[in-house]
Amino acid sequence: MSNARTAQPRRGGGHGPMAGGAPAEKAMNFWPSIKRFGSRLQGEALYLIIIVVSGIASVALTVMGPKLLGNATDLVMEGFVSMELSKTLPVGTSHEQAVEALRAAGQGQMADLVSGMNIHIGSGIDFGALGTVLLGVLCLYLAAALLGWLQAYLLNGLVQRTMLKLRSDIEDKIHRLPLKYFDTMPRGELLSRVTNDIDNISQTLQQTMSQVLSSVFTVIGVLAMMVWISPPLALLALVAIPISLVVTMLIARRSQKLFAAQWKETGELNAQVEEAFTGHALVKVFGRQKEVTERFTEVNEKLYKSSFGAQFVSGIIMPALMFVGNLVYVGVAVIGGLFVANGAMTIGGVQAFIQYSRQFTQPLSQLGSMANLLQSGVASAERVFELLDGEEESLDPENPATPTSNRGELVFSDVAFSYSKEEPLIRDLSLHAKPGETVAIVGPTGAGKTTLVNLIMRFYDIDSGQILLDGVDIRTMSRDELRSRTGMVLQDTWLFGGTIRDNIAYGREGATQDEIVEAAKATYVDRFVRTLPDGYDTVLDDEASNVSAGEKQLLTIARAFLSQPSVLILDEATSSVDTRTELLLQKAMAALRQDRTSFVIAHRLSTIRDADLILVMEHGDIVEQGTHDELLAARGAYFALYNSQFAAARED
């Protein structure tokens, strides 16, 4: 046995679930985040092609509508003008003759207007041609709607499949993260990332992808039609593009930081709420409602300010772009009217162009309005990517070793470990736990008792030395193999929503009813389960509030016993049971420890008097070891601990 003095562990005992704070925010750039998320769509290439093609076709058909409607307007206007001119000109007068006659009569402006029309004096409105045009428009819009529906249907499937894969990746990632990640990440913050942020990404994709595609295609299609109808007016409309881009970039630059802050504050608020709800009874007992409310109000106020700022700043984009669009609309209307008066354009052409100018500025405004959604989604994506980029626990060896026996012999050889390089905890620890022995670990809070257990389970890997299980270095074994040979019961009970039978059976997959009942009887669970109306079919809620704290602990012990481990670890497992039940458990564990190594972490020294070996730890060192009687006779650290617990009892 060789030991060395060490510093105090950084986490009093090493098993606080809420220890530490949230990791520092490391915001990514906007476009790298977009690119990274886009790479997750590579497996959807075929669907993306169909979505893009159907989107282009839908927009193309929609864009042709105003031009055809302009032709319909021209048919009506030409028929009306031809009937009016037939009052002063003979039927059958050619178009050129009509223009010359009007100029000769001193009606130059009317002549310019007629020169831009295709008029047959006295022919009236061609309702056949008008009906054909309107029917064509109806067919165009119907086909565009069907293609738009196809695009939306395929896009919805693509988005949901992408989010399904993302959620699966996160679930897999969580199982690969080391315990230290969860020790430094508040549970509410983690839950916010895997729920709120994922939902926000899904909504962002759903709302923006289809609109972005249709908006971009619409801008291109409408611009082509405007150039076809009137290049000068098209140049006027093009002025809106650089102005819109500049406005959007200036505003988006500010709102991006605010959205990142909004989702960061959302995570902090969730952590605060989760903590307050978990400790609700404790808050009531100590009368800290006011303090909790003040903390909630403070974080909620921060969230309000960041959310308000993000939505307000990004919300400016839409009105600003609408203002630019309205300026373009006014310019097109004025200049188009002059072109009609001069005969350079028809009324139907101007009507179509005005519609196109609206269709041109509207998608630009939509793109601007989507900027806030997109930035919010990217801010959430950054937080999810940060989780996916978390440092994972070391991989299992390619060819893991497997102990040939299942005796539970455990050897620590010159083990060194620290949670951080600046604060060494265990530097040189050696011990030998023989099969069938009960090894009790005692010591003051923060001595490293739970850390020792965490090293056995490989929740943390040692820095140097060896831990051997049945002669095999546990680092050469797979974690599943190691933990399948180890049963662990923590001080903090964990039961899930389900029946008592299901909770016990969680200890070993495929356990039979007889094995479940046998484990329950051995741990004295059967005694109280029989008194329940539904017995083993009694359903526990998420908090298992329908059983007592002691009964919860008994259920977790029964679960561990059912797993039939070669190494049994009890971390203050009997702290929640009454003295009589604790004595019964000691008898049950004595029978179940046959050919199994048992590690018992205990503060109540009365519970470990019969242990084969007692280890006394201080500051990560084993300062004493021996049996109960041997350590009392040595009158050392164990003697002082024992007397500190029972001095008051002796005085009474």
ZAMARGU-4260 file (C-alpha; in steps of 0.2 Angstrom, whole numbers, plus 5000, padded with zeros to 4 digits):
<rodrens>
0) 5000/5000/5000 | 5007/5017/4995 | 4998/5033/4996 | 5002/5052/4994 | 4994/5067/5000
5) 4982/5076/4988 | 4972/5092/4987 | 4953/5092/4989 | 4943/5087/4975 | 4935/5101/4965
10) 4917/5094/4967 | 4914/5090/4985 | 4913/5071/4984 | 4912/5071/4965 | 4894/5067/4962
15) 4884/5083/4962 | 4873/5083/4947 | 4871/5101/4946 | 4889/5106/4950 | 4897/5119/4939
20) 4890/5131/4927 | 4885/5132/4909 | 4899/5131/4896 | 4905/5147/4889 | 4896/5153/4873
25) 4907/5151/4858 | 4896/5158/4844 | 4899/5153/4826 | 4899/5164/4811 | 4882/5164/4802
30) 4887/5157/4785 | 4898/5143/4792 | 4883/5138/4802 | 4872/5138/4787 | 4885/5128/4777
35) 4887/5115/4791 | 4868/5113/4792 | 4867/5112/4773 | 4879/5097/4773 | 4866/5087/4783
40) 4855/5088/4768 | 4867/5079/4756 | 4857/5062/4758 | 4842/5071/4751 | 4849/5076/4734
45) 4835/5068/4724 | 4821/5076/4734 | 4830/5093/4733 | 4831/5092/4714 | 4813/5087/4713
50) 4808/5101/4725 | 4819/5114/4715 | 4812/5109/4699 | 4794/5109/4705 | 4797/5126/4713
55) 4804/5133/4697 | 4790/5126/4686 | 4777/5133/4699 | 4785/5150/4699 | 4787/5151/4680
60) 4768/5147/4678 | 4763/5160/4691 | 4775/5173/4683 | 4766/5171/4666 | 4749/5175/4673
65) 4751/5194/4674 | 4757/5194/4656 | 4742/5185/4650 | 4730/5195/4660 | 4738/5211/4653
70) 4734/5203/4636 | 4716/5201/4641 | 4716/5219/4647 | 4723/5224/4630 | 4709/5214/4621
75) 4696/5223/4631 | 4704/5240/4629 | 4706/5238/4610 | 4688/5232/4607 | 4682/5247/4617
80) 4693/5260/4607 | 4688/5252/4590 | 4670/5254/4594 | 4673/5272/4599 | 4683/5276/4583
85) 4669/5268/4572 | 4658/5283/4577 | 4670/5294/4567 | 4679/5283/4555 | 4672/5270/4543
90) 4672/5252/4547 | 4687/5243/4539 | 4699/5258/4541 | 4716/5250/4544 | 4727/5254/4559
95) 4739/5265/4550 | 4725/5275/4542 | 4716/5277/4559 | 4732/5284/4567 | 4735/5296/4552
100) 4717/5302/4553 | 4718/5306/4571 | 4734/5316/4568 | 4726/5325/4554 | 4711/5329/4565
105) 4723/5337/4578 | 4721/5323/4591 | 4740/5319/4592 | 4739/5311/4610 | 4725/5300/4605
110) 4735/5295/4589 | 4750/5290/4600 | 4739/5280/4611 | 4731/5271/4596 | 4748/5268/4588
115) 4752/5256/4602 | 4736/5246/4600 | 4731/5232/4588 | 4714/5240/4582 | 4702/5235/4569
120) 4689/5248/4567 | 4671/5242/4572 | 4677/5225/4577 | 4672/5227/4595 | 4678/5215/4609
125) 4684/5198/4604 | 4676/5188/4617 | 4682/5172/4610 | 4700/5177/4611 | 4696/5184/4628
130) 4689/5168/4635 | 4704/5158/4628 | 4716/5170/4637 | 4706/5169/4653 | 4705/5150/4652
135) 4724/5149/4649 | 4727/5159/4665 | 4715/5148/4675 | 4725/5132/4669 | 4741/5141/4673
140) 4737/5145/4691 | 4729/5128/4693 | 4745/5119/4687 | 4756/5131/4698 | 4745/5127/4713
145) 4748/5108/4711 | 4766/5110/4708 | 4767/5121/4724 | 4758/5108/4734 | 4770/5095/4727
150) 4785/5106/4732 | 4777/5109/4750 | 4774/5090/4752 | 4791/5085/4748 | 4799/5099/4757
155) 4789/5094/4773 | 4795/5076/4772 | 4813/5082/4769 | 4813/5094/4784 | 4806/5081/4796
160) 4818/5067/4790 | 4832/5079/4793 | 4826/5083/4810 | 4823/5065/4814 | 4841/5062/4810
165) 4847/5077/4820 | 4838/5071/4835 | 4845/5054/4833 | 4862/5061/4832 | 4860/5071/4848
170) 4853/5055/4857 | 4868/5045/4851 | 4880/5060/4856 | 4873/5061/4873 | 4877/5042/4876
175) 4895/5046/4870 | 4898/5061/4882 | 4908/5058/4897 | 4900/5061/4915 | 4910/5077/4917
180) 4900/5085/4903 | 4884/5082/4913 | 4892/5088/4929 | 4896/5105/4921 | 4880/5107/4911
185) 4864/5112/4920 | 4851/5100/4916 | 4838/5114/4911 | 4851/5121/4899 | 4854/5103/4891
190) 4835/5100/4890 | 4833/5117/4882 | 4845/5113/4868 | 4838/5096/4864 | 4820/5102/4865
195) 4817/5121/4862 | 4832/5123/4850 | 4828/5108/4840 | 4810/5114/4839 | 4816/5131/4833
200) 4827/5124/4820 | 4813/5113/4813 | 4801/5128/4813 | 4814/5139/4804 | 4817/5126/4791
205) 4799/5123/4788 | 4795/5141/4786 | 4810/5148/4777 | 4816/5134/4765 | 4800/5135/4754
210) 4799/5154/4755 | 4817/5156/4751 | 4816/5145/4736 | 4800/5153/4729 | 4806/5170/4733
215) 4822/5168/4724 | 4814/5160/4709 | 4800/5173/4709 | 4813/5187/4708 | 4822/5179/4694
220) 4806/5175/4684 | 4798/5192/4687 | 4814/5201/4682 | 4815/5191/4666 | 4797/5196/4662
225) 4800/5214/4666 | 4815/5215/4655 | 4804/5207/4641 | 4790/5220/4643 | 4800/5236/4646
230) 4819/5236/4649 | 4819/5254/4655 | 4806/5251/4668 | 4815/5235/4673 | 4831/5245/4676
235) 4821/5256/4688 | 4814/5241/4697 | 4832/5234/4699 | 4837/5248/4710 | 4827/5240/4724
240) 4839/5225/4724 | 4855/5234/4731 | 4845/5245/4742 | 4836/5230/4750 | 4852/5220/4752
245) 4861/5235/4761 | 4846/5237/4772 | 4844/5219/4777 | 4863/5217/4780 | 4864/5232/4791
250) 4849/5227/4802 | 4853/5208/4802 | 4871/5211/4808 | 4864/5218/4824 | 4849/5206/4826
255) 4860/5191/4825 | 4869/5194/4841 | 4852/5198/4850 | 4845/5181/4844 | 4861/5172/4850
260) 4858/5180/4867 | 4839/5176/4867 | 4842/5157/4866 | 4856/5158/4878 | 4845/5167/4890
265) 4831/5154/4886 | 4843/5140/4891 | 4847/5149/4908 | 4829/5152/4912 | 4825/5133/4909
270) 4839/5128/4920 | 4832/5140/4934 | 4814/5133/4932 | 4820/5115/4932 | 4831/5118/4948
275) 4816/5127/4956 | 4804/5114/4952 | 4815/5100/4957 | 4818/5108/4974 | 4801/5115/4976
280) 4798/5107/4993 | 4815/5113/5000 | 4811/5131/4994 | 4795/5130/5004 | 4803/5123/5019
285) 4816/5136/5021 | 4805/5150/5015 | 4815/5155/5000 | 4801/5159/4988 | 4805/5177/4987
290) 4823/5173/4983 | 4819/5161/4970 | 4806/5173/4963 | 4819/5187/4962 | 4831/5175/4953
295) 4818/5170/4941 | 4813/5188/4938 | 4831/5193/4935 | 4834/5180/4922 | 4816/5182/4914
300) 4820/5201/4913 | 4836/5197/4903 | 4826/5185/4892 | 4813/5199/4889 | 4826/5212/4884
305) 4836/5200/4872 | 4820/5194/4864 | 4812/5211/4862 | 4828/5218/4855 | 4830/5203/4843
310) 4812/5204/4837 | 4811/5223/4836 | 4827/5225/4827 | 4824/5211/4814 | 4806/5217/4813
315) 4812/5233/4805 | 4818/5224/4790 | 4800/5221/4783 | 4794/5239/4784 | 4810/5246/4777
320) 4809/5234/4762 | 4791/5238/4760 | 4795/5256/4759 | 4808/5253/4746 | 4795/5243/4736
325) 4782/5257/4737 | 4795/5269/4730 | 4798/5257/4715 | 4779/5255/4713 | 4776/5274/4712
330) 4790/5276/4700 | 4784/5262/4689 | 4766/5269/4689 | 4771/5287/4684 | 4784/5282/4671
335) 4773/5268/4664 | 4758/5281/4662 | 4770/5292/4652 | 4775/5277/4641 | 4756/5273/4638
340) 4752/5291/4633 | 4767/5291/4621 | 4762/5274/4613 | 4778/5266/4619 | 4767/5253/4630
345) 4750/5247/4630 | 4739/5249/4646 | 4739/5230/4648 | 4758/5230/4647 | 4759/5243/4661
350) 4746/5234/4671 | 4756/5218/4670 | 4772/5228/4674 | 4764/5235/4689 | 4759/5218/4695
355) 4777/5212/4692 | 4784/5226/4701 | 4773/5221/4716 | 4778/5203/4714 | 4796/5208/4712
360) 4797/5218/4729 | 4786/5206/4738 | 4799/5192/4738 | 4812/5204/4743 | 4802/5209/4758
365) 4798/5191/4762 | 4817/5187/4762 | 4820/5202/4773 | 4806/5196/4785 | 4813/5178/4785
370) 4830/5185/4791 | 4824/5186/4809 | 4818/5168/4808 | 4834/5162/4799 | 4845/5171/4812
375) 4835/5163/4826 | 4836/5146/4819 | 4855/5148/4816 | 4857/5154/4834 | 4849/5138/4840
380) 4859/5128/4827 | 4875/5135/4835 | 4869/5129/4852 | 4865/5111/4845 | 4882/5110/4836
385) 4891/5115/4852 | 4882/5100/4860 | 4887/5089/4845 | 4905/5095/4846 | 4907/5091/4864
390) 4922/5081/4869 | 4917/5062/4869 | 4923/5049/4881 | 4937/5039/4874 | 4933/5025/4863
395) 4932/5007/4868 | 4947/4996/4861 | 4944/4988/4844 | 4947/4971/4852 | 4941/4972/4870
400) 4947/4960/4883 | 4935/4950/4893 | 4939/4942/4910 | 4939/4923/4910 | 4931/4923/4927
405) 4917/4932/4936 | 4924/4932/4954 | 4924/4951/4956 | 4942/4953/4962 | 4947/4971/4961
410) 4965/4978/4962 | 4970/4996/4962 | 4989/4998/4957 | 4997/5015/4959 | 4982/5024/4953
415) 4982/5043/4950 | 4968/5054/4945 | 4962/5072/4945 | 4947/5082/4939 | 4958/5096/4933
420) 4977/5097/4931 | 4978/5111/4943 | 4970/5102/4957 | 4976/5084/4959 | 4965/5072/4969
425) 4972/5054/4969 | 4991/5053/4965 | 4996/5036/4971 | 4983/5024/4977 | 4984/5005/4979
430) 4972/4992/4986 | 4966/4974/4984 | 4948/4969/4986 | 4947/4950/4986 | 4932/4941/4979
435) 4917/4940/4992 | 4924/4954/5003 | 4914/4968/5008 | 4925/4984/5007 | 4918/4999/5016
440) 4924/5017/5012 | 4922/5030/5025 | 4929/5048/5027 | 4923/5066/5028 | 4914/5074/5014
445) 4926/5078/4999 | 4938/5064/5004 | 4936/5056/4987 | 4925/5041/4991 | 4913/5043/4977
450) 4927/5047/4965 | 4935/5030/4969 | 4918/5022/4964 | 4917/5032/4948 | 4934/5026/4943
455) 4929/5008/4945 | 4914/5011/4933 | 4924/5021/4921 | 4913/5036/4922 | 4931/5044/4923
460) 4947/5037/4917 | 4962/5037/4928 | 4977/5047/4923 | 4990/5033/4927 | 4991/5016/4935
465) 4980/5002/4933 | 4963/4995/4939 | 4961/4977/4937 | 4945/4967/4937 | 4948/4948/4938
470) 4965/4951/4932 | 4960/4962/4917 | 4964/4981/4915 | 4947/4989/4914 | 4953/5001/4901
475) 4956/4986/4889 | 4937/4981/4892 | 4922/4988/4884 | 4912/4999/4895 | 4897/4988/4892
480) 4906/4973/4897 | 4913/4982/4913 | 4896/4989/4918 | 4887/4973/4915 | 4898/4965/4929
485) 4895/4979/4941 | 4879/4984/4950 | 4877/5001/4957 | 4865/5009/4969 | 4867/5028/4972
490) 4861/5039/4986 | 4850/5048/4974 | 4836/5036/4968 | 4831/5036/4950 | 4814/5028/4945
495) 4805/5030/4929 | 4787/5032/4925 | 4780/5014/4924 | 4776/4999/4935 | 4786/4993/4950
500) 4789/4977/4940 | 4796/4987/4925 | 4807/4997/4937 | 4815/4981/4945 | 4816/4972/4928
505) 4827/4987/4922 | 4842/4979/4931 | 4843/4964/4918 | 4835/4963/4901 | 4824/4947/4899
510) 4822/4944/4918 | 4807/4933/4922 | 4793/4936/4934 | 4800/4923/4946 | 4817/4932/4946
515) 4810/4949/4949 | 4800/4942/4963 | 4815/4933/4970 | 4825/4949/4970 | 4811/4959/4978
520) 4810/4946/4992 | 4828/4946/4995 | 4828/4965/4997 | 4812/4966/5007 | 4803/4975/4993
525) 4790/4961/4991 | 4784/4965/5009 | 4777/4982/5005 | 4773/4979/4987 | 4760/4965/4993
530) 4751/4979/5003 | 4748/4990/4987 | 4731/4987/4978 | 4739/4983/4961 | 4755/4975/4968
535) 4769/4974/4956 | 4758/4982/4943 | 4757/4998/4953 | 4761/5012/4941 | 4774/5025/4948
540) 4773/5043/4942 | 4789/5052/4935 | 4793/5057/4953 | 4788/5041/4961 | 4778/5051/4973
545) 4766/5037/4977 | 4780/5027/4987 | 4790/5033/5002 | 4809/5038/5000 | 4814/5022/5009
550) 4803/5012/4997 | 4811/5020/4982 | 4828/5015/4988 | 4823/4998/4991 | 4817/4997/4973
555) 4834/5003/4967 | 4843/4990/4977 | 4832/4976/4971 | 4835/4982/4953 | 4854/4981/4956
560) 4852/4963/4964 | 4843/4957/4949 | 4857/4961/4938 | 4868/4948/4947 | 4884/4958/4947
565) 4901/4952/4952 | 4905/4969/4959 | 4892/4978/4970 | 4893/4996/4974 | 4882/5004/4987
570) 4885/5023/4988 | 4875/5028/5004 | 4862/5016/4997 | 4854/5014/5014 | 4853/5032/5019
575) 4835/5033/5016 | 4828/5018/5025 | 4824/5016/5043 | 4835/5007/5055 | 4824/4991/5055
580) 4824/4990/5036 | 4843/4994/5036 | 4846/4979/5047 | 4836/4968/5036 | 4845/4974/5021
585) 4862/4970/5029 | 4856/4952/5031 | 4850/4951/5013 | 4866/4958/5007 | 4877/4946/5017
590) 4869/4932/5008 | 4870/4940/4991 | 4888/4945/4993 | 4894/4927/4990 | 4908/4927/4978
595) 4905/4945/4975 | 4915/4960/4979 | 4905/4974/4988 | 4910/4992/4990 | 4900/5001/5002
600) 4901/5020/5004 | 4894/5025/5021 | 4893/5039/5033 | 4884/5030/5047 | 4898/5019/5053
605) 4886/5008/5062 | 4881/5000/5046 | 4899/4994/5041 | 4905/4986/5057 | 4904/4969/5049
610) 4914/4974/5033 | 4929/4963/5029 | 4939/4979/5025 | 4937/4997/5030 | 4946/5010/5020
615) 4947/5027/5028 | 4950/5041/5015 | 4956/5059/5017 | 4960/5071/5003 | 4960/5056/4991
620) 4972/5045/5001 | 4968/5029/5010 | 4975/5034/5027 | 4969/5019/5037 | 4963/5001/5033
625) 4958/4987/5043 | 4943/4979/5051 | 4931/4989/5063 | 4940/4982/5079 | 4957/4984/5072
630) 4954/5002/5067 | 4946/5007/5084 | 4961/4999/5093 | 4973/5009/5082 | 4964/5025/5089
635) 4967/5035/5073 | 4956/5043/5060 | 4943/5030/5061 | 4943/5031/5080 | 4940/5050/5079
640) 4926/5048/5066 | 4917/5034/5076 | 4918/5044/5092 | 4912/5060/5084 | 4896/5050/5078
645) 4892/5041/5095 | 4899/5053/5108 | 4882/5062/5109 | 4873/5045/5110 | 4884/5040/5125
650) 4881/5056/5134 | 4862/5053/5132
</rodrens>
